Amino acid sequence: MRGVSERPYVVLSCAMSLDGYIDDASPNRLILSNEADFDRVDGQRALADAVLVGATTIRRDNPRLLVRSPDRQSARQERGLPVSPAKVTITASGDLDPHASFFTAGGAQVRKLVYCASPAVRAAQDRLSMAPATSIIDAGSPLDLVTVVTDLAARGIRRLMVEGGQNIHTQFLAAGLADELQLVIAPFLVGDPGAPRFVGAATFPWDSGHRMTLGEARRIDDVVLLRYLLSARALGEQQVAGQLAGG
Ligand SMILES: NC(=O)c1ccc[n+]([C@@H]2O[C@H](COP(=O)([O-])OP(=O)(O)OC[C@H]3O[C@@H](n4cnc5c(N)ncnc54)[C@H](OP(=O)(O)O)[C@@H]3O)[C@@H](O)[C@H]2O)c1
C-alpha cells in the first residue's frame, strides 16, 4: 500500500426503479436507464480517473466499464490520459474470472486494480496472473474502504466513479466517503423482495434531521437524474460553477 494522501473526489452513480431496486432477481441484467442516460454516464466515466464496482457486479453483470464515445476517448488522449479510466474492484474472496470483461475489455491499455482482503491475495494473484495490466493489492484483513481510497489517491486517482452494486454503495454512503450521488430513477416498478435495492441496511450520515443537498434534478427522456451534493467539496464545486456561469 502507498503513502497517505487526500482521498479522491468520489461520485456514486446508480440507476434504480421507482421502488428502489437496482436489478431484478433474474439471471439477466435489468436495463433501468435509457440511451440518452447511458451517454451521460459515458461522459461521467470520461471525466473519471478510475471506475469502481464490487466483485459481485463483475460476476453477475460482466460490465466492460470503458468510455464508449470515440470523441471522448480522443479528448482523453489529447489530455495525455488513457482512452478509459482505470478499473477498480474490491473482493474478500478473490473469486474473479480473468476472462471477465472487467479484465479483458480495453486490454493492456487500461489499468486494473484489484483490492483484495489479505487471506485471498495469493489465490487472486494465481488466478489473475494472465489478466493484462492488473495489479492485486493487499488491502488488509478486514479490508477497509478508507485504506482503498487513500491508496487510490496515492496512485494518482483524483476522481473516482463508483458504479455499484448495493453492497458497495451502502458502504461508501455509510462511511461518508462519497462527495456526490448521481441517482437515476427509471419509470417502472420491480416489486421483487429477492432483488437488490440501491442500498441495504446501515447507519447513514443522512436522516430526516440531516438531509442531503439536492444539486440538480434533470429529466433525461423517460428517466430523472437526481444529483445530491454530499460533502463540503461538492458544495464548493457547485458554488464555483454557479459563479462562473453567472459571470
Ligand atoms: N442499477 C445499477 O446502477 C447497478 C450498478 C451496478 C450493479 N448493479 C446490481 O447490483 C447487484 C450486485 O450488488 P451486490 O450488492 O450483490 O454486490 P456488489 O456491491 O457489486 O459487490 C459485493 C462484493 O464486493 C466485495 N466487497 C464489497 N465490499 C467489500 C469489503 N469491504 N471487503 C471485501 N470485499 C468487499 C465482495 O466480493 P467477494 O464476494 O468476491 O468477496 C462482495 O461480495 C447486481 O444485481 C447488479 O446488477 C446495479
The ligand as an SDF file (V2000), in Angstrom:
LIG
                    3D

 48 52  0  0  0  0  0  0  0  0999 V2000
  -28.5930   -0.3350  -11.4020 N   0  0  0  0  0  0  0  0  0  0  0  0
  -27.3300   -0.0390  -11.2110 C   0  0  0  0  0  0  0  0  0  0  0  0
  -26.9130    1.1270  -11.3610 O   0  0  0  0  0  0  0  0  0  0  0  0
  -26.3810   -1.1410  -10.8240 C   0  0  0  0  0  0  0  0  0  0  0  0
  -25.0000   -0.9180  -10.9060 C   0  0  0  0  0  0  0  0  0  0  0  0
  -24.1430   -1.9370  -10.5040 C   0  0  0  0  0  0  0  0  0  0  0  0
  -24.6560   -3.1400  -10.0450 C   0  0  0  0  0  0  0  0  0  0  0  0
  -25.9980   -3.3380  -10.0010 N   0  0  0  0  0  0  0  0  0  0  0  0
  -26.5480   -4.5890   -9.4900 C   0  0  0  0  0  0  0  0  0  0  0  0
  -26.0750   -4.7740   -8.1650 O   0  0  0  0  0  0  0  0  0  0  0  0
  -26.1040   -6.1710   -7.8890 C   0  0  0  0  0  0  0  0  0  0  0  0
  -24.8130   -6.5370   -7.1810 C   0  0  0  0  0  0  0  0  0  0  0  0
  -24.7670   -5.8500   -5.9550 O   0  0  0  0  0  0  0  0  0  0  0  0
  -24.2420   -6.6070   -4.6590 P   0  0  0  0  0  0  0  0  0  0  0  0
  -24.5450   -5.7610   -3.5020 O   0  0  0  0  0  0  0  0  0  0  0  0
  -24.7410   -8.0030   -4.6630 O   0  0  0  0  0  0  0  0  0  0  0  0
  -22.6650   -6.7200   -4.9240 O   0  0  0  0  0  0  0  0  0  0  0  0
  -21.5150   -5.6500   -5.2110 P   0  0  0  0  0  0  0  0  0  0  0  0
  -21.7010   -4.4400   -4.3660 O   0  0  0  0  0  0  0  0  0  0  0  0
  -21.3610   -5.4720   -6.6800 O   0  0  0  0  0  0  0  0  0  0  0  0
  -20.2420   -6.4860   -4.7510 O   0  0  0  0  0  0  0  0  0  0  0  0
  -20.1770   -7.0220   -3.4380 C   0  0  0  0  0  0  0  0  0  0  0  0
  -18.9010   -7.7980   -3.3460 C   0  0  0  0  0  0  0  0  0  0  0  0
  -17.7910   -6.8840   -3.3610 O   0  0  0  0  0  0  0  0  0  0  0  0
  -16.7910   -7.3450   -2.4700 C   0  0  0  0  0  0  0  0  0  0  0  0
  -16.7240   -6.3950   -1.3460 N   0  0  0  0  0  0  0  0  0  0  0  0
  -17.5370   -5.3340   -1.1030 C   0  0  0  0  0  0  0  0  0  0  0  0
  -17.1370   -4.6840   -0.0050 N   0  0  0  0  0  0  0  0  0  0  0  0
  -16.0740   -5.3470    0.4690 C   0  0  0  0  0  0  0  0  0  0  0  0
  -15.2310   -5.1450    1.5910 C   0  0  0  0  0  0  0  0  0  0  0  0
  -15.3950   -4.1210    2.4370 N   0  0  0  0  0  0  0  0  0  0  0  0
  -14.2270   -6.0360    1.7750 N   0  0  0  0  0  0  0  0  0  0  0  0
  -14.0320   -7.0550    0.9180 C   0  0  0  0  0  0  0  0  0  0  0  0
  -14.7890   -7.2920   -0.1890 N   0  0  0  0  0  0  0  0  0  0  0  0
  -15.7960   -6.4370   -0.3870 C   0  0  0  0  0  0  0  0  0  0  0  0
  -17.2210   -8.7150   -2.0040 C   0  0  0  0  0  0  0  0  0  0  0  0
  -16.7180   -9.5940   -3.0250 O   0  0  0  0  0  0  0  0  0  0  0  0
  -16.3940  -11.1560   -2.8430 P   0  0  0  0  0  0  0  0  0  0  0  0
  -17.7480  -11.8050   -2.8110 O   0  0  0  0  0  0  0  0  0  0  0  0
  -15.5770  -11.5140   -4.0430 O   0  0  0  0  0  0  0  0  0  0  0  0
  -15.6460  -11.2870   -1.5580 O   0  0  0  0  0  0  0  0  0  0  0  0
  -18.7230   -8.5920   -2.0560 C   0  0  0  0  0  0  0  0  0  0  0  0
  -19.3900   -9.8270   -2.1260 O   0  0  0  0  0  0  0  0  0  0  0  0
  -26.2650   -6.8840   -9.2190 C   0  0  0  0  0  0  0  0  0  0  0  0
  -27.5760   -7.3900   -9.2820 O   0  0  0  0  0  0  0  0  0  0  0  0
  -26.0740   -5.7900  -10.2380 C   0  0  0  0  0  0  0  0  0  0  0  0
  -26.8430   -5.9910  -11.3940 O   0  0  0  0  0  0  0  0  0  0  0  0
  -26.8690   -2.3600  -10.4000 C   0  0  0  0  0  0  0  0  0  0  0  0
  1  2  1  0
  2  3  2  0
  2  4  1  0
  4  5  1  0
  4 48  2  0
  5  6  2  0
  6  7  1  0
  7  8  2  0
  8  9  1  0
  8 48  1  0
  9 10  1  0
  9 46  1  0
 10 11  1  0
 11 12  1  0
 11 44  1  0
 12 13  1  0
 13 14  1  0
 14 15  2  0
 14 16  1  0
 14 17  1  0
 17 18  1  0
 18 19  2  0
 18 20  1  0
 18 21  1  0
 21 22  1  0
 22 23  1  0
 23 24  1  0
 23 42  1  0
 24 25  1  0
 25 26  1  0
 25 36  1  0
 26 27  1  0
 26 35  1  0
 27 28  2  0
 28 29  1  0
 29 30  1  0
 29 35  2  0
 30 31  1  0
 30 32  2  0
 32 33  1  0
 33 34  2  0
 34 35  1  0
 36 37  1  0
 36 42  1  0
 37 38  1  0
 38 39  2  0
 38 40  1  0
 38 41  1  0
 42 43  1  0
 44 45  1  0
 44 46  1  0
 46 47  1  0
M  CHG  2   8   1  16  -1
M  END
$$$$
